[in-house]
Amino acid sequence: MKLVIICYNVAIGEEVMEVLKELEIKSYTRFERAQGVGTLGGPHLGTNVWPAVNSVMMIALEDEKKDKLIEKIKELRKKLSKEGVKAFVLPIEEIT
C-alpha cells in the first residue's frame, strides 16, 4: 500500500474531488487552509499580501489504484497548471 499526499490550491478543490469520485476513492483525510511556499506557485499564506491557501489530502491506496490516481493528478497538473496541484507517494509500513 501507498500513502498519496495531494497538495492543491483550494480554487481547484472541485476538480480534485471529481478525480476521486471518478476513481471511486471514498476514504481520505483532508486538511483545509494549509499554508506554504512552493517553487512554482508562490506563497500561499492566507494573508492580505499572499491570500491564496491550499488543501492537503492523504489517501491510503493499493498500488494499482495509486497508479491511476497519480495519472489523473498529472493530467490535472497539465490542464490547470496556473492553480497548482502536486502529489507525493510514500510507502505505508503498517495500518493499525
DOZAFI-302132 format. One record per atom (N, C-alpha, C): x, y, z. Coordinates in steps of 0.02 Angstrom, whole numbers, padded with zeros to 5 digits, always signed. Each point is the difference from the previous one (the first is absolute). Layout:
% residues N
XYZ
...
//
This chain:
% residues 96
+00042-00060+00000
-00042+00060+00000
+00044+00062+00000
-00030+00054-00023
+00035+00064-00004
-00045+00054+00030
+00034+00052+00024
-00035+00060+00023
+00012+00054-00051
-00054+00025-00030
+00005+00054-00049
-00020+00064+00036
+00045+00049-00003
-00014+00066+00029
-00008+00048-00059
-00058+00032-00003
-00014+00047-00054
-00006+00070+00030
+00040+00046-00025
-00003+00070+00020
-00027+00039-00059
-00051+00041+00012
-00030+00036-00056
-00031+00065+00022
-00002+00048-00045
-00031+00064+00012
-00075-00012+00011
-00028+00033+00051
-00071-00011+00015
-00044+00018-00059
+00025+00041-00046
-00039+00020-00058
-00018-00059-00045
+00038-00055+00004
-00015-00059-00042
-00024-00059+00042
-00027+00014+00058
-00026-00053+00044
-00052-00044-00034
-00045+00031-00037
-00053-00039-00034
+00030-00048-00051
+00050+00022-00036
+00032-00043-00049
+00036-00059+00032
+00032+00012+00057
+00033-00054+00036
-00052-00050+00025
-00055+00025+00028
-00052-00045+00025
-00031-00040-00057
-00005+00030-00060
-00027-00035-00058
+00046-00059-00019
+00065+00009+00006
+00048-00055-00014
-00012-00057+00049
-00008+00016+00064
-00012-00052+00049
-00066-00037-00014
-00051+00038-00018
-00065-00031-00016
+00006-00046-00060
+00035+00024-00052
+00009-00040-00060
+00036-00066+00014
+00048+00001+00046
+00039-00060+00017
-00032-00039+00057
-00058+00023+00023
-00037-00032+00056
+00042-00004+00063
+00037+00053+00014
+00038+00006+00062
-00044+00037+00050
-00020-00035+00052
-00047+00028+00048
+00031+00016+00068
+00059-00026+00013
+00032+00010+00065
+00061+00044-00008
+00002+00054+00037
+00056+00047-00001
-00002+00043+00062
+00055+00034+00013
+00003+00051+00052
+00020+00065-00035
-00038+00054+00015
+00015+00064-00032
+00014+00053+00053
+00052+00039-00013
+00018+00056+00042
-00016+00063-00040
-00044+00042+00026
-00019+00061-00033
+00046+00057+00020
+00007+00049-00043
+00037+00062+00013
+00072-00012+00019
+00033-00046-00034
+00071-00012+00011
+00040+00058-00031
+00051+00020+00034
+00041+00056-00023
+00070-00025-00017
+00032+00033-00049
+00067-00019-00017
+00026+00039-00059
+00063-00015-00017
+00033+00032-00056
+00031-00055-00043
-00017-00001-00064
+00027-00049-00045
+00049+00032-00048
+00029-00040-00043
+00049+00026-00048
-00032+00031-00062
-00062-00020-00016
-00032+00026-00060
-00058+00047+00013
-00040-00015+00049
-00063+00037+00010
+00004+00062+00043
+00056+00013+00030
+00005+00058+00044
-00032-00014+00068
+00005+00048+00045
-00026-00009+00068
-00076-00008+00001
-00023-00046+00039
-00071-00010+00015
-00006+00004+00076
-00007+00061+00025
+00005+00012+00072
-00065+00025+00032
-00053+00009-00039
-00063+00021+00028
+00001+00070+00031
+00045+00043-00025
+00005+00068+00028
-00024+00050-00052
-00003+00064+00019
-00020+00051-00047
+00048+00006-00059
+00064-00009+00014
+00051+00004-00053
+00000-00063-00042
-00003-00058+00032
+00001-00065-00034
-00064-00038+00019
-00057+00016-00032
-00065-00025+00023
-00014-00074-00016
+00033-00029-00048
-00015-00069-00019
+00015-00049+00057
-00037-00054+00002
+00013-00055+00047
-00009-00066-00038
+00025-00053+00030
-00005-00066-00029
-00043-00045+00043
-00017-00057-00027
-00026-00057+00037
+00049-00057-00009
+00001-00045+00048
+00044-00058-00003
-00043-00062+00014
+00007-00051-00042
-00035-00063+00010
+00050-00056+00010
-00018-00046+00044
+00039-00061+00009
-00047-00059-00015
+00024-00045-00044
-00041-00055-00022
+00042-00064+00000
-00021-00051+00037
+00034-00064+00000
-00031-00044-00055
+00043-00026-00045
-00026-00037-00058
+00043-00060-00016
-00032-00050-00030
+00038-00055-00030
+00039+00027-00060
+00054-00033-00018
+00045+00025-00052
-00036+00014-00066
-00044-00045-00021
-00034+00009-00064
-00043+00063-00001
-00037+00012+00053
-00042+00060+00003
+00043+00063+00009
+00055-00007+00034
+00047+00056+00007
+00025+00022-00068
+00017-00048-00043
+00025+00016-00066
-00052+00038-00041
-00062-00020+00005
-00055+00034-00036
-00009+00072+00027
+00005+00008+00065
-00008+00066+00030
+00058+00046-00022
+00060-00026+00000
+00058+00041-00020
-00007+00022-00073
-00024-00044-00043
-00010+00018-00070
-00052+00057-00006
-00054-00004+00039
-00051+00052-00001
+00027+00066+00027
+00042-00003+00051
+00029+00061+00027
+00047+00032-00051
+00039-00041-00036
+00043+00026-00053
-00041+00036-00053
-00057-00029-00019
-00044+00031-00049
-00027+00067+00026
-00018+00001+00064
-00026+00061+00031
+00054+00054+00002
+00062-00020+00014
+00056+00048+00001
+00009+00033-00068
-00006-00039-00053
+00007+00028-00067
-00059+00047-00016
-00059-00022+00017
-00060+00038-00016
-00005+00065+00040
+00019-00003+00064
-00010+00057+00046
+00067+00024+00028
+00049+00007-00042
+00068+00014+00024
+00006+00065+00039
-00043+00049-00012
+00005+00064+00035
-00025-00005+00072
-00043-00048+00015
-00029-00005+00067
+00042-00043+00048
+00035-00048-00025
+00045-00039+00041
-00031-00061+00033
+00029-00058-00016
-00017-00063+00033
+00062-00044-00004
+00015-00033+00054
+00060-00043+00003
-00017-00061+00043
+00028-00057-00019
-00011-00061+00038
+00067-00030+00021
+00000-00029+00059
+00058-00035+00028
-00022-00070+00018
+00042-00050-00010
-00017-00069+00017
+00051-00026+00050
-00027-00027+00055
+00041-00027+00054
-00020-00073+00013
+00047-00042+00021
-00018-00069+00017
-00037-00001+00067
-00046-00047+00006
-00034-00011+00063
+00027-00065+00030
+00029+00005+00058
+00029-00059+00032
-00051-00038+00042
-00048+00038+00027
-00047-00033+00046
-00063+00043+00005
-00057-00034+00003
-00063+00034+00015
-00031-00037+00060
-00013+00037+00052
-00029-00031+00060
-00065+00032+00018
//
